[in-house]
Amino acid sequence: MKIAETFAVQAPVERVWRFITDPGQVAPCVPGCQGHEVLGPRQYKASVRVAVGPIKTVFNVTVELTEERAPTFLASTTRGEEGSRASTLTARNELRLAPDAEGMTVVSYSSEISLVGRLGKFGLGMMKKKARKLGEEFAENFRALVEADGAADHAGAGATFADEAQHEVPPAGHG
C-alpha cells in the first residue's frame, strides 16, 4: 500500500528539519505513540497504539534512518509487529522539505507499507483511509509543535538523534 501526503508548516526549513530529526519532538506527534527509546544515532524504537475496525492493539516498531540530506531529505525503514505477533508491518519512507514563497515549509512524505496478519486482512480501502487519518493527525500535531516553538523562540532547543542516544523519553503527558 502506498500513501503520500503533503502539508505546510509556518516555519523555515531549518527549524522543521531540526524537529523532524529529533525523536523527542516527533514521538508526541505520532497518534497513539506511547513512548520511544533511541537505540543509536540513526535508530529508535517506539510503541504505537492503533485501532482498525474492531481491533485495538499496540505495535512495537523500530525505525532506522537510511539516508539523510540535511535539511531537505530523509529516508527511513520501519519494521514492527503487534505484541501478539498477529500482524507485522514493514515500510519504506521518504520525507522531503521545501521552502515556499511565503516562508513556510512544505513537508511531503510517502510510504510504501506492507501489513501482514490480522490487520492486513482488512480491505485496502479501509487501511488507506486509516493511514490518511493518522497522517492528518500527525501533520496537525507536528505543525502545532513546530509553530509553537517558533513563537516561543527556542532556537537550538531539542536534541538530535545522536544527542539522545540511549535515552528513553516518556510519552507526552506522562512525565
C-alpha positions in Angstrom: 0.0 0.0 0.0 1.4 3.4 -1.0 0.5 6.6 0.8 1.7 10.1 0.1 0.7 13.3 1.7 1.8 17.0 1.8 1.3 19.7 4.4 2.7 23.1 5.1 4.3 24.4 8.3 4.7 28.1 9.2 8.4 27.8 9.9 11.7 27.9 8.0 13.1 24.6 6.6 16.0 24.6 9.1 13.6 24.6 12.1 11.4 21.9 10.6 14.5 19.8 9.9 15.6 20.2 13.5 12.2 18.9 14.7 11.9 16.1 12.2 15.3 14.7 13.1 14.6 14.9 16.9 12.8 11.8 18.1 11.8 13.6 21.3 9.9 16.1 19.3 8.5 13.7 16.7 7.2 11.0 19.0 4.5 13.1 20.7 3.2 14.0 17.2 2.6 10.3 16.2 -1.0 9.4 17.0 -1.1 6.6 19.6 2.7 6.8 20.4 3.2 5.6 23.9 6.9 6.4 24.1 10.1 5.8 22.4 13.7 4.9 23.0 16.7 5.9 21.0 18.9 2.9 20.1 21.6 4.8 18.4 22.3 7.9 16.3 20.2 6.5 13.4 17.7 4.1 15.0 15.0 4.2 17.6 12.0 2.1 18.7 8.5 3.1 19.7 5.2 1.6 20.9 2.2 2.8 19.0 -1.4 2.1 19.9 -3.7 1.7 16.8 -7.3 0.8 16.3 -8.6 -0.5 13.0 -12.2 -1.5 12.9 -12.9 -3.6 15.9 -9.2 -4.4 16.6 -7.2 -2.3 19.1 -3.6 -3.2 19.5 -0.1 -1.9 20.1 2.7 -2.2 17.5 6.3 -2.3 18.7 8.2 -0.6 15.8 11.9 0.0 15.0 12.7 3.0 12.7 16.1 3.2 11.0 17.3 6.3 9.1 18.7 5.0 5.9 19.6 8.3 4.1 19.8 11.9 5.2 20.5 15.0 3.1 20.1 17.9 5.5 17.9 19.9 5.5 15.7 18.6 2.8 15.5 14.8 2.5 15.2 11.9 4.9 14.6 8.2 4.2 13.9 5.5 6.7 12.6 2.0 7.1 10.1 0.9 9.7 9.6 -2.6 10.9 7.2 -3.7 13.6 4.8 -6.2 15.0 1.9 -6.5 17.4 2.8 -7.7 20.8 0.9 -10.9 20.0 2.7 -11.1 16.6 -0.7 -11.3 14.9 0.3 -8.6 12.4 3.7 -7.4 11.1 4.4 -4.1 9.4 7.2 -3.0 7.1 7.5 0.4 5.4 9.9 2.3 3.3 9.5 6.0 4.0 10.7 9.2 2.3 10.3 12.8 3.6 11.1 16.0 1.7 11.2 19.6 2.9 11.0 22.6 0.6 10.6 26.3 1.3 7.8 28.2 -0.3 7.5 31.9 -1.3 5.7 32.8 2.0 8.4 31.5 4.3 6.6 28.3 5.0 8.0 24.8 4.7 6.2 22.3 2.5 6.5 18.8 4.0 6.0 15.9 1.6 6.2 12.3 2.7 5.5 8.9 1.1 5.5 5.4 2.5 5.3 2.0 0.8 3.7 -0.1 3.5 3.2 -3.9 3.8 0.9 -5.1 6.6 0.5 -8.9 7.0 -1.6 -10.8 9.5 -4.9 -10.0 11.1 -4.8 -6.2 10.3 -3.6 -7.0 6.8 -6.9 -8.8 6.2 -8.8 -5.5 6.2 -9.5 -4.1 2.8 -7.0 -1.8 1.1 -9.6 1.0 1.1 -10.1 0.8 4.8 -6.4 0.7 5.5 -5.7 3.6 3.3 -8.5 5.6 5.0 -6.9 4.8 8.4 -3.4 5.7 7.2 -4.7 9.0 5.8 -6.4 9.8 9.1 -3.3 9.1 11.1 -1.2 11.2 8.7 -3.6 14.1 9.1 -3.4 13.8 12.9 0.4 13.7 12.7 0.5 16.8 10.4 -1.7 18.7 12.8 0.3 17.7 15.9 3.7 18.4 14.1 2.6 21.7 12.7 1.3 22.9 16.2 4.5 21.9 17.9 6.9 23.4 15.4 4.9 26.6 15.1 4.7 26.9 18.9 8.5 26.5 19.1 8.9 29.4 16.7 6.5 31.6 18.8 8.5 30.8 21.9 11.7 31.3 20.0 13.5 28.2 21.3 16.2 28.3 18.6 18.7 25.5 19.2 16.4 23.6 21.6 16.0 19.9 21.2 18.4 17.0 20.9 19.3 15.3 17.7 19.2 11.5 17.3 22.9 11.4 18.2 22.5 13.6 21.2 19.7 11.5 22.6 21.2 8.0 22.0 20.4 5.5 24.7 17.9 7.9 26.4 14.3 6.9 27.0 11.7 9.5 26.9 8.2 9.0 28.5 5.2 9.6 26.2 3.7 13.0 26.1 1.6 13.9 29.2 3.3 11.3 31.4 6.3 12.9 32.7 
